[in-house]
């Protein structure tokens, strides 16, 4: 073993130990490892930042934006309420994993995962569970689903090419299905019953805006001729709020009516609602209701970029002691008052007639250019900014179209995955599915920095010859083992190496070695090539070996050490099931 190889193994071992120790944030640890690798000479200075242009960084960052666009569209809410309104937690998790696994068999697993992440967040919110309970099992299900077909994951494609080079015949589309299908069924069953091994986490990069939570906003909506709530009872109107919002009054002409659940709503009824902004938004969107105020138009623009923001009325504000009707904010300032919250008090008046007081929290709607000026002029205090969807425009199907186009172009080979997903993310901006100012909030910066720093560090195993050293050592050991032992060794080795090489590179390194000593021992190579593909495609132990695991790392709030808690027993199960399944489906003699 050379000095360079010793240094490469040492840096990676220390880095993994610090990750597991979990005293420092993961991106800081990765950057320290990169700087150390450059300092001791195992990473050339001109290659130190090559990770920032790596395909994986582009794929993960783009997928986060696409996923945020799908979540913002509101289509997820609609689908859940229409098809799966009352699923228990176990059923929710099973549904998510089965859907991700089936999709991953035919499209890129990171695309399948990006589609379902917003659904997981909705299920988590409804059930009161942490999203961490859903996201890691979904990521593992995506990896398992990719094992079922030739196009499901990169290792399967590379293995097929290796077999063709060695035997003149490639694996076909569904040659992977018998073993991959068994592993997917067994793996998902395990995850359903043992998902509790994943600790309940909150997002590590939580900011002050996520701590701001006003729950008792009062808003008013108008039932129009186009409203889905027309001629429906009040109970149907508030159902999309999932019990978080209530109707406090119904105004019909000059008559104020109690909002009994069976009261039928008519055209031009005004309903006073109380609840948090996201619940109010779901009710407004599902019922196609009209909020108070007038359309926001910016001078010189056909349609302004409209946002909503929370502000507090200060002691010096001219709003204090006056009503919205007196102020005529929509006409004099170009903003709409959508909701009001007053601490410890349930508001029963219409927003236009309500006398505002210092300390009231308002939701104001206006153009992105105009709102800061209005806030300053009216001496209002903006709360730490968080995403307020109430009153914002959504382009419901654009994110789904962008995602479908990205996956279709990769499936037929028109564009590589990084280009397709980057184009989809760009489409979200161009078609305003996500406001331009919110794009970078969707990208988890620490995750991308960690990835970019780790790529050149992990590549030192290849550049120093460390991976070849491992492969030859495994070949020497396997020659003295029976077929099942050699097969298990190759599978375990591929699982162990893939976090440090990308999974396709793992196949390129391990595949020829596996096929070579299989031939030396008089075995057919198919089972051994399949074992390499399974091991390379099943990284359940780290958040960095596969982009699916990386994609859920930040949103799930996971720690590095969380992955082995669920991933280690799953890996052992996959090994135990894979060996007899491979020997049965692909006999070695």
Order of alpha helices (4+ residues) and beta strands (2+ residues): alpha-alpha-alpha-alpha-alpha-alpha-alpha-alpha-alpha-alpha-beta-alpha-beta-beta-beta-alpha-beta-beta-alpha-alpha-beta-beta-alpha-beta-alpha-alpha-alpha-alpha-alpha-alpha-alpha-alpha-alpha-alpha-alpha
